[in-house]
Amino acid sequence: MSDSLFERFFQKEARLFLLAAVRVALSEDGPDLTSSGIFAPEDRAQAHILAKEPAVVAGLPIADLVLEFCGGGHQILLNVDDGERVSEGAVLAVIEAPAARLLQAERVILNFLCHLSGIATLTAQYVAALAGTKTRLLDTRKTLPGLRYPEKYAVLAGGGLNHRKNLSEMLLIKNNHIDRAGGIAPAVARLRETYSPCPPLEVECRTLDEVRAAVACSVDRIMFDNMAPAGIREALALVPQGVETEVSGGVTLDNLAEIGRLGPDFVSVGRLTHSARSVDMSLRLTPI
């Protein structure tokens, strides 16, 4: 696991946010009076985590973290890696632990796993729709509060790429910035005056005139916001080599292949994280 996608992603602040999310999830549940009242501390149980439908798995190693927070004393065998596609009925992991701790952890483990696997599964569908084009799939910041890092990790597990994890990774000049600052040129100028060196600059453009203004400012990336395919084609023709292009807004599985064939560098899709359906998975006790 030391070189897994999970371990590479959840370093430093990403790991801190993940641990905080696990703590909050367990705190929401409070003490498991049912399980601790039925099972003695020495009573151990075994469980299988099962996929109840085909899916791309994401978040399986979180099960180990949840069990550690519940008191440890467990053994876990992961049968698949995050990012792997599994079929209905696949046994994803085998866990042996004190019965009370295992049942306390059950719902929190499944909440993470089902949600993140849903994101990875949907992401994989979007990536497949872009096959044969140069366009790469990006996520957005449209994530559940407190779950930004796990959700963006799930996008990676599904084959997508992360846009920016926070507001400091790239300076994105959006519509409200442009309108309040009085245009693209003054907004860009103020940022370059404020920061030295200036982080990468991206500008969200609603019209072809805004694309021209962003090109004149020599920004690093230009986003075409809610443009129809004909508008995207015209906008791409205005952008010189060396400036990245991104399509955002109104992107669906139905029109994604058409957008990819136009040739933007990136397409960003908020629904990867804000609208993915949870995958159906279960944790079932088995005889030891």
C-alpha positions as CSV (number, residue, x, y, z in Angstrom):
1,M,0.0,0.0,0.0
2,S,3.0,2.3,0.4
3,D,3.0,3.2,-3.3
4,S,-0.8,3.1,-3.9
5,L,-2.8,6.0,-5.3
6,F,-4.4,6.3,-1.8
7,E,-1.1,6.7,0.0
8,R,0.2,9.1,-2.7
9,F,-2.8,11.3,-2.6
10,F,-3.5,11.4,1.2
11,Q,-0.4,13.2,2.3
12,K,-0.1,16.3,4.5
13,E,-3.2,18.4,4.4
14,A,-5.2,15.9,2.3
15,R,-4.7,13.3,5.0
16,L,-5.6,15.7,7.8
17,F,-8.9,16.5,6.1
18,L,-9.6,12.8,5.6
19,L,-8.9,12.0,9.2
20,A,-11.1,14.9,10.3
21,A,-14.0,13.6,8.1
22,V,-13.7,10.1,9.6
23,R,-13.7,11.6,13.1
24,V,-16.8,13.7,12.3
25,A,-18.6,10.7,10.8
26,L,-18.0,8.5,13.9
27,S,-18.9,11.4,16.2
28,E,-22.3,11.8,14.4
29,D,-23.1,8.2,15.2
30,G,-22.0,8.5,18.8
31,P,-21.6,5.3,21.0
32,D,-23.0,2.1,19.6
33,L,-25.1,1.1,22.6
34,T,-26.8,-1.8,20.6
35,S,-23.6,-3.6,19.7
36,S,-21.7,-3.0,22.9
37,G,-24.7,-4.1,24.8
38,I,-25.0,-7.4,22.9
39,F,-21.4,-8.4,22.3
40,A,-18.6,-8.9,24.8
41,P,-15.3,-7.2,24.1
42,E,-13.6,-10.6,23.4
43,D,-16.3,-11.6,20.9
44,R,-14.6,-11.4,17.4
45,A,-16.4,-11.5,14.1
46,Q,-15.5,-11.7,10.4
47,A,-17.1,-9.7,7.6
48,H,-17.0,-9.4,3.9
49,I,-17.4,-6.1,2.0
50,L,-19.4,-7.0,-1.1
51,A,-20.2,-5.1,-4.3
52,K,-23.9,-5.5,-5.1
53,E,-23.5,-4.0,-8.6
54,P,-20.7,-3.4,-11.1
55,A,-18.5,-0.4,-10.0
56,V,-15.2,1.3,-10.0
57,V,-13.9,1.1,-6.4
58,A,-12.7,4.1,-4.5
59,G,-12.1,4.6,-0.8
60,L,-11.6,1.0,0.3
61,P,-8.5,1.8,2.4
62,I,-10.7,4.1,4.5
63,A,-12.1,1.0,6.2
64,D,-8.8,0.5,8.0
65,L,-8.8,4.1,9.3
66,V,-12.4,3.9,10.5
67,L,-11.6,0.7,12.4
68,E,-8.5,2.3,14.0
69,F,-10.6,5.1,15.3
70,C,-13.1,2.5,16.7
71,G,-10.3,1.0,18.8
72,G,-8.3,-1.1,16.5
73,G,-7.6,-4.8,17.2
74,H,-8.6,-5.7,13.7
75,Q,-7.1,-7.4,10.6
76,I,-8.2,-6.4,7.1
77,L,-7.4,-7.9,3.7
78,L,-8.2,-5.7,0.7
79,N,-8.9,-7.9,-2.4
80,V,-8.9,-5.1,-4.9
81,D,-7.2,-1.8,-5.4
82,D,-8.9,1.6,-5.7
83,G,-9.5,2.4,-9.4
84,E,-10.2,-1.3,-10.1
85,R,-13.5,-2.2,-11.9
86,V,-15.4,-5.0,-10.1
87,S,-18.5,-7.0,-10.9
88,E,-21.6,-7.7,-8.9
89,G,-20.9,-10.0,-6.0
90,A,-17.2,-9.3,-5.8
91,V,-15.7,-9.6,-2.3
92,L,-13.7,-6.3,-1.9
93,A,-12.3,-6.9,1.5
94,V,-12.3,-9.4,4.4
95,I,-12.2,-8.0,8.0
96,E,-11.8,-9.7,11.3
97,A,-12.3,-7.5,14.4
98,P,-14.1,-7.4,17.7
99,A,-17.8,-7.7,16.8
100,A,-18.9,-4.5,18.6
101,R,-16.2,-2.4,16.9
102,L,-16.9,-4.0,13.5
103,L,-20.6,-3.2,13.7
104,Q,-19.9,0.3,15.0
105,A,-17.7,1.0,12.0
106,E,-20.0,-0.7,9.4
107,R,-22.1,2.3,8.3
108,V,-19.3,4.8,8.3
109,I,-17.2,2.5,6.2
110,L,-20.0,1.9,3.7
111,N,-21.0,5.6,3.6
112,F,-17.5,6.5,2.4
113,L,-17.0,3.6,0.1
114,C,-20.4,3.8,-1.6
115,H,-20.2,7.5,-2.1
116,L,-16.6,7.6,-3.4
117,S,-17.1,4.5,-5.6
118,G,-20.1,6.2,-7.1
119,I,-17.9,9.2,-8.0
120,A,-15.2,7.0,-9.4
121,T,-17.8,5.0,-11.4
122,L,-19.3,8.1,-13.0
123,T,-15.9,9.6,-13.7
124,A,-14.9,6.4,-15.5
125,Q,-18.0,6.8,-17.8
126,Y,-17.0,10.4,-18.7
127,V,-13.4,9.4,-19.3
128,A,-14.6,6.6,-21.6
129,A,-16.7,9.1,-23.6
130,L,-13.5,11.2,-24.2
131,A,-11.5,8.2,-25.6
132,G,-9.7,9.0,-28.8
133,T,-9.5,12.7,-28.1
134,K,-6.8,14.8,-26.5
135,T,-9.2,16.4,-24.0
136,R,-8.7,15.5,-20.4
137,L,-11.5,15.4,-17.8
138,L,-11.3,17.7,-14.7
139,D,-13.4,17.9,-11.6
140,T,-14.5,21.2,-9.9
141,R,-14.9,22.6,-6.4
142,K,-18.5,21.6,-6.3
143,T,-17.9,19.1,-3.5
144,L,-19.7,18.4,-0.2
145,P,-18.3,20.5,2.6
146,G,-15.6,18.6,4.5
147,L,-15.3,15.9,1.8
148,R,-13.4,17.9,-0.8
149,Y,-10.3,15.7,-0.7
150,P,-11.9,12.3,-0.6
151,E,-14.2,13.3,-3.4
152,K,-11.4,14.6,-5.6
153,Y,-9.4,11.4,-4.8
154,A,-12.4,9.4,-6.1
155,V,-12.2,11.3,-9.4
156,L,-8.5,10.3,-9.7
157,A,-9.5,6.7,-9.0
158,G,-12.0,6.9,-11.8
159,G,-9.4,8.1,-14.3
160,G,-10.1,11.9,-14.2
161,L,-7.8,14.7,-13.1
162,N,-8.2,17.3,-10.3
163,H,-8.6,21.0,-11.2
164,R,-7.7,22.8,-8.1
165,K,-8.2,21.5,-4.5
166,N,-8.4,25.0,-3.0
167,L,-8.4,28.7,-3.9
168,S,-4.7,29.1,-3.7
169,E,-3.6,26.4,-6.3
170,M,-4.6,28.5,-9.3
171,L,-5.9,32.0,-9.6
172,L,-9.3,31.6,-11.4
173,I,-10.8,34.9,-12.4
174,K,-14.5,34.2,-12.6
175,N,-17.5,36.2,-13.9
176,N,-18.1,38.0,-10.6
177,H,-14.4,39.0,-10.4
178,I,-14.5,40.4,-13.9
179,D,-17.7,42.3,-13.4
180,R,-16.6,43.8,-10.1
181,A,-13.1,44.6,-11.3
182,G,-14.3,46.4,-14.4
183,G,-13.0,43.8,-16.9
184,I,-10.5,41.1,-17.5
185,A,-7.5,43.3,-18.1
186,P,-7.8,45.2,-14.8
187,A,-8.4,42.0,-12.9
188,V,-5.3,40.4,-14.3
189,A,-3.2,43.5,-13.8
190,R,-4.2,43.7,-10.1
191,L,-3.3,40.1,-9.5
192,R,0.1,40.4,-11.2
193,E,0.8,43.5,-9.1
194,T,-0.2,41.7,-5.9
195,Y,1.7,38.5,-6.3
196,S,5.3,38.1,-7.4
197,P,5.8,35.6,-8.8
198,C,2.1,35.4,-9.8
199,P,0.5,31.9,-9.6
200,P,-0.9,30.5,-12.8
201,L,-3.9,32.5,-14.1
202,E,-7.1,31.2,-15.6
203,V,-9.9,33.3,-16.9
204,E,-13.6,32.3,-17.2
205,C,-14.9,33.7,-20.5
206,R,-18.6,34.0,-21.4
207,T,-18.2,35.6,-24.9
208,L,-15.7,35.7,-27.7
209,D,-14.8,39.2,-26.8
210,E,-13.8,38.0,-23.3
211,V,-11.7,35.3,-24.9
212,R,-9.9,37.9,-27.0
213,A,-9.4,40.0,-23.8
214,A,-7.9,37.0,-22.0
215,V,-5.6,36.2,-24.9
216,A,-4.4,39.8,-24.9
217,C,-3.5,39.4,-21.2
218,S,-1.4,36.3,-21.9
219,V,-3.0,34.2,-19.2
220,D,-2.2,30.6,-18.7
221,R,-5.6,29.0,-19.3
222,I,-8.9,30.2,-20.7
223,M,-12.2,28.6,-19.7
224,F,-15.1,28.7,-22.2
225,D,-18.1,29.1,-19.9
226,N,-21.4,27.6,-21.0
227,M,-20.6,27.9,-24.7
228,A,-22.4,25.9,-27.4
229,P,-20.2,23.7,-29.7
230,A,-20.2,26.4,-32.4
231,G,-19.0,29.0,-29.9
232,I,-16.3,26.6,-28.5
233,R,-15.0,26.1,-32.1
234,E,-14.7,29.8,-32.7
235,A,-13.2,30.4,-29.3
236,L,-10.5,27.7,-29.8
237,A,-9.5,29.4,-33.0
238,L,-8.7,32.6,-31.1
239,V,-6.4,31.0,-28.5
240,P,-2.7,30.7,-29.5
241,Q,-0.5,27.7,-28.8
242,G,0.9,27.7,-25.3
243,V,-2.4,28.8,-23.7
244,E,-4.5,26.0,-22.3
245,T,-8.2,25.8,-23.0
246,E,-11.0,24.4,-20.8
247,V,-14.7,23.9,-21.5
248,S,-17.1,24.2,-18.5
249,G,-20.8,24.3,-18.1
250,G,-23.6,22.3,-19.7
251,V,-21.3,19.2,-20.2
252,T,-23.1,15.9,-20.2
253,L,-22.4,12.3,-21.2
254,D,-24.5,13.0,-24.3
255,N,-22.4,15.9,-25.6
256,L,-19.0,15.1,-24.1
257,A,-17.7,13.2,-27.1
258,E,-18.7,16.1,-29.5
259,I,-16.9,18.6,-27.2
260,G,-13.8,16.4,-27.1
261,R,-13.6,16.2,-30.8
262,L,-13.4,20.0,-31.0
263,G,-10.0,19.7,-29.2
264,P,-10.0,21.7,-26.0
265,D,-7.2,20.7,-23.5
266,F,-9.7,20.1,-20.7
267,V,-13.3,19.8,-19.9
268,S,-14.5,20.3,-16.3
269,V,-17.6,18.6,-15.0
270,G,-19.2,19.5,-11.6
271,R,-21.7,16.6,-11.7
272,L,-18.8,14.1,-11.1
273,T,-18.9,15.1,-7.5
274,H,-22.2,16.8,-6.9
275,S,-24.5,14.4,-8.7
276,A,-22.9,10.9,-8.7
277,R,-25.1,8.2,-7.5
278,S,-23.8,6.1,-4.6
279,V,-22.9,2.5,-5.5
280,D,-24.7,-0.3,-3.7
281,M,-22.3,-2.2,-1.4
282,S,-22.8,-4.1,1.8
283,L,-20.9,-5.5,4.8
284,R,-21.9,-9.0,5.8
285,L,-20.8,-11.0,8.8
286,T,-19.5,-14.5,8.0
287,P,-18.6,-17.4,10.3
288,I,-15.0,-17.4,11.5
